[in-house]
Amino acid sequence: MRVPERPPPAVPVPGDAERVATPSLETRHEPGTHDERLRPHRAVLDEITGLWHVSAPQTDGTTRLRAGLRALHLGDVWVAALACPRAGFARTVRLIRRCDPQAFHVLHMRRGQATFSVGRRHARVGAGQLMLVDSSSPYSGRFDDPGGVHSFVIVQFSRAVLQLPPRTAQRLHTVPVPLGPGMGGALSRWLADITGRAHEFTRADGPFLTDVTTSLVASVLRGAVDLAEGLDPHDRRRALRTQIRQFIRQHLADPLTPEGIAAAHQLSRRSLYTLFEEDGQTVAAWIRQERLERCRCDLADPLLAGQPIHSIAARWGFPDQAHFSRVFRSVYGAPPRDFRRRAAPHGSTTTPHPGTRTAAQPPGTLVTRGTVPGERL
């Protein structure tokens, strides 16, 4: 699709024919002749604004979206790194009829999170994950991180380039895929590098960039499918439990609800409870344990000695100081203030952990973790 240079087009807001969200882009451009460079970022912008409705209401009643963009257009593949505040987006049936490139889009979240909705199903993709969507299938969503800052990379592949079997594409559609070590980490670093150096590449580099990008993405997606299909039911549930726990650890400082956690992994709330109960824990107890451990580390950190205890507790999900003190003492055998004093460099260096002996107890006695009223999610 060859698009001449022109100002960015307006982006329609769903349900409101009178208002538009117009991206005001902060772009990077390096000197170099037009013929030597790969297709400019504006060509990618034109395609992006034709694919999705975007809405970003502002306090003054307008719907303008300010975003940053760096992009490479390689022909059958384009790569765009974007940053934006909170915003809604939709790939509607009407847009599909108007313009369907018959392509796959891979969204790699680098910072923040996004929630996708397909019919009644909801899925959340967070930092360090990617998600595959099909340009021929309708969906909607929001960039809705509580911090309001989102950084992500979108890669578009024509179906002729990223040849996924229909069953695989359907299975992976709007399913979060973690980018762990190995090929996932290699893909994440590759996308960051080529978008950061977009101004350095020429047309002669296009085929190589296309091949490497396609190979890395295909490898990660195949790995996600092979892992799920190669596991027996018990191992699959254990892998899912590990994935959920990684997700929770990444969002400990955010409001966490069972509905949100379950939706991010395409589970019902009951299924989420069952997964944790198989390990003899409740969701609430495990989240509390992880948050308390973050508080313990911060209280023992001499660099944070000047930070109030209630501030540390609130940061990790304990806004009620009295409640935090009771829970902390039930786990670590001492109130937060006494624990911090003992952990200080001039005092004892003993740092109790959950389930370890404390000086005040005889050998063989463990600090127990009692349930706290109201914490059963």
TORTOR-574750 format. One record per residue (C-alpha): z, y, x; residue in one letter. Coordinates in steps of 0.25 Angstrom, whole numbers, plus 5000, padded with zeros to 4 digits. Example, Ala and Ser with C-alpha at 12.3 -4.5 7.8 and 13.67 -1.06 7.14 Angstrom:
2
503149825049A;502949965055S;
***
This chain:
377
500050005000M;499550135007R;500350255003V;499950395008P;501050485013E;501650565001R;503050614997P;503950504992P;503750464978P;504750474967A;505550354964V;505750334949P;507250304944V;507350194934P;507450234920G;507250384922D;505750434922A;506150574925E;507050554937R;506550504951V;507250464964A;506550524975T;506850464989P;507150574999S;506950505012L;507450525026E;506450455035T;506250435050R;504850465055H;504450455070E;503250525076P;502050445077G;500550445072T;500450385058H;499350285062D;500250225072E;501450205063R;501750105053L;501650155038R;502650275036P;503950255029H;503350345017R;502450225013A;503650135012V;504350245004L;503150244994D;503250094992E;504750094991I;504750204980T;503650124972G;504550004972L;505850044967W;506450144957H;507550214965V;508750294958S;509750374966A;510450474957P;511150594964Q;512250674959T;511350794956D;510650704945G;509350684953T;508850544958T;508450564973R;508650464983L;508850504998R;508450385007A;508150365021G;506950275025L;506350215037R;505150115035A;504050035040L;502749995032H;502149875038L;501049845027G;501549715020D;502949745024V;503749875025W;505249905029V;506050015025A;507450055029A;508150145019L;509450215017A;509950275003C;511150304995P;511450234982R;510250214973A;509650124963G;508350044964F;507449964955A;506149884956R;505749884941T;504749804933V;503949934932R;503949964947L;503449814949I;502349834940R;501949964946R;502049924961C;502349784966D;502049764981P;502349614979Q;503349614990A;504749574994F;505749684998H;506949645007V;508049745006L;509049735018H;510349815016M;510849875029R;511949965022R;512449975008G;512149874997Q;511149864985A;511249794972T;510049724966F;509849684951S;508849584946V;509049564931G;510549534930R;510749484944R;511249574954H;511349564970A;511849654980R;511349664994V;512249725005G;512149775019A;511649665028G;510849595017Q;509449595012L;508849564999M;507449524995L;506749584982V;505349554976D;504549674973S;504049604960S;505449584954S;506249694947P;507649724952Y;508549844953S;509749884961G;510549994968R;510950034982F;512450044978D;513350034991D;514650104988P;514450185001G;513150234996G;512350215009V;511250105009H;510350065021S;509349955019F;507949905023V;506849865013I;505749775018V;504449745009Q;503649625012F;502349585004S;502449444999R;501349405008A;502149445020V;503549395016L;503149265009Q;504349215002L;504149094992P;504449144978P;505649054976R;506249114989T;505949254985A;506549234971Q;507749174977R;507949294987L;507649404977H;508849504977T;509749404984V;510549464996P;510249405009V;511249425021P;510749465034L;511649395043G;511449355058P;510149295063G;508849325055M;509549415045G;510149505057G;508849505064A;508149555051L;509149665049S;509049715063R;507549705062W;507449795050L;508349895055A;507549905068D;506149915062I;506550015052T;507350095062G;506150095071R;505050115060A;504450235067H;504150155080E;503250055074F;501750065073T;500649985065R;500449885076A;501949845074D;501749815059G;501349665059P;502549635069F;503549705061L;503049645048T;503149505054D;504549515060V;505049585047T;504449475038T;504949365047S;506349415047L;506449435033V;505849305029A;506749235039S;508049295032V;507549265018L;507149125022R;508549105028G;509249155015A;508449055007V;508648935017D;510148965018L;510348955003A;509448835001E;509948755013G;511448765009L;512148665000D;512948724988P;514248724995H;513648795008D;512848894999R;514148934992R;514848955005R;513649035011A;513749124998L;515249145000R;515049185014T;513949285010Q;514849344999I;515949365009R;515049435018Q;514649525007F;516049555003I;516449585018R;515349685019Q;515849755006H;517349745008L;517449895008A;516649904995D;517049884981P;516849734979L;516849664965T;516549514961P;515349564953E;514749634965G;514949524975I;514449424965A;513249504962A;512849524977A;512749374978H;512149344965Q;513349274959L;514249284947S;515649324949R;516149184945R;515249124956S;515849224966L;517249184962Y;516949034963T;516349054977L;517649114983F;518549024975E;517848904982E;518548954995D;519848974988G;519749124987Q;519449234976T;518449344979V;519549444978A;520449374988A;519349364998W;518949504997I;520349554998R;520549465011Q;519349525017E;519749675014R;521149645019L;520649595032E;519849725033R;521049805030C;521849725040R;520849745051C;520849895048D;522349905048L;522349835062A;521249925068D;521950035077P;520650115075L;521050125060L;522550155062A;522450295057G;521750255044Q;522750245032P;523050105027I;522650135013H;521250185018S;520950055025I;521449975012A;520550055003A;519350045012R;519449895011W;519649884996G;521149914994F;521350044987P;522750014983D;523650034995Q;524849964989A;523949844984H;523349834998F;524649835005S;525149714996R;523949634998V;523849665013F;525349625015R;525149495007S;523949455017V;524449505030Y;525949505029G;526149655031A;525849785024P;524649855029P;525549965036R;526349865044D;525149785047F;524449905053R;525649935061R;525849795067R;524349795070A;524349925078A;524149915093P;525649955096H;526149855086G;525949705084S;524549655086T;524749545076T;523649555065T;523949455054P;522749395046H;522749335032P;523349195033G;524049215047T;525549205050R;526349335051T;527549365059A;528449375047A;528149235042Q;528549095048P;527449005054P;526648935044G;526649055034T;525349125031L;525149255024V;524649225010T;523649305002R;524149314988G;523249354977T;523349504973V;523349534958P;522049584953G;521149544965E;520449424958R;519049474957L;
***
